[in-house]
Amino acid sequence: MLRITRGTWSLATALAAFAVTCSIAEGAPLDYNRDVRPILSQHCFQCHGPDEAQRKAGLRLDLATSATALLPSGARAVAPGRPADSALLARVTSSGAGQMPPPLANKPLTVQDRKLLLQWIAEGGRYQEHWAFVPPRQQSLPPVKQVSWPRTPIDFFTLARMERAGLKPSPPADRLTLARRVYLDLVGVPPTPEQADAFLRDQRPDAYERLVDSLLASPHYGERWARRWLDLARYADTNGYEKDRQRSIWPYRDWVIDALNRDMPFNEFTIEQLAGDMLPNATFSQRIATGFHRNTMLNEEGGIDPQEYRFYSLVDRVATTGTVWLGMTVGCAQCHTHKFDPITQRDYYGLMACLNNADEPSIEVTTPEMLAARKRAAAEAAEKLADLPDRFPAAGAAAGRPSFDAHLAAWAAGAAKTAVHWRVVTPVRASSNLPHLSVLPDGSVFVSGDQSKRDLYSLEFAAPAGPIRKVRIEALPDDSLPSH
């Protein structure tokens, strides 16, 4: 371990000694996002990252412009191509008072970490954007030794990695195993014996390609692969909280399955889920696609504050949108500028304001099959209802019982004898948990004053003369208040 005393150390000497045990690796240059950024994120960005409130010494290491700028001391944290002039390396290789990260942070760098930082700066200290903001680009095929093995471009990358590790490809699988694998991969179920036998009998050179094409055209393909997207969209057929009641959001699930089966372009797949209802002349399908935003959990418990749980749903939408569409976490920025991803708190609440400025309508979704079934059920019900009066007399006469008309006449006679005569009963005492109750001259009870979420009224009455057959309570409007 090197021990460097402040004021007497020589950076060039320190790096020379450090390089004895950590020689720069040979081979391909380092990739900043893959090899270097994880080290800086884990050990440095909390104090030298995007968060201005937590930043120390005015040094920001997540941006190339600030990391390579002159410091007040006249040095540079990162001097591209000049490890001996880079203060960052001096601090991470120090064991004295200037050691970084500080021992109290309990995030020590490994020897391999220091080696990678040294190699990175020596190679030019090149920065890259966060990988989520870098568009994919076509890669050239890597050279391989066993040139006859690859059948597709991706095989070159697989074989190159295996050859670097000293591994050899396994022998080809037999046709039955191959069929089982591709069925499980593409549609999620193994082939039936008949399907497996049909593939074994097909001796054409492109038999496997034909099998793959048939599985890609199967409706089960969308069902199999929609599961992964629906997990990202947090799809569920119940609300999640407390009672966990069922929710009817299956049309969105079917939309995702259909989109995959139709091989919808990803840009359309994205736009329709984020803002399908805002497209010109939006179709019914495009409006259903926005169900992506309606998959949040719903709390229907009686004592909740609806606005509070609406806010929770909004927070969930922001986090899910960031994870799915930006490929990064944004939730930390709800409380502070993100320490590890380039998301400020202002960015977070700008995104929240965008998602908050939206309606949440309910759409009744029907299919031709549902409408046909509903029409058949209505016709059957109307037919049975029309036949009902004719069935009662016949059935009653056959059994020697009174007819339907006789039953109706008997019921009317009994009802006349037991007719209810209503009268107002004035309470002798009225109380409640919070509101004020006043008994008015007409016997009604007027409620005024403050209210709570669960008001309890207690009314006491003197027992009236005669039997009590029924009790009716009427809620009367206050005519002195404006109507809404």
Salt bridges, closest charged atoms under 4 A:
ASP35 OD2 - ARG34 NH2 2.87
ASP51 OD2 - LYS339 NZ 3.88
ASP62 OD1 - ARG60 NE 2.65
ASP85 OD2 - ARG82 NE 2.93
ASP113 OD2 - HIS43 NE2 3.80
ASP202 OD2 - ARG204 NH2 2.89
ASP206 OD1 - ARG210 NE 3.18
GLU223 OE1 - HIS220 ND1 3.06
GLU242 OE1 - LYS243 NZ 2.83
ASP254 OD1 - ARG253 NE 3.00
ASP258 OD2 - ARG262 NE 2.73
GLU300 OE1 - ARG245 NH1 3.50
ASP316 OD2 - ARG234 NE 2.88
ASP341 OD1 - HIS130 NE2 3.41
ASP341 OD2 - HIS338 NE2 3.75
GLU360 OE2 - ARG317 NH1 2.97
GLU364 OE2 - ARG374 NH2 3.98
ASP387 OD2 - ARG391 NH1 3.77
GLU460 OE1 - ARG429 NH1 2.69
GLU474 OE2 - ARG472 NH2 3.53
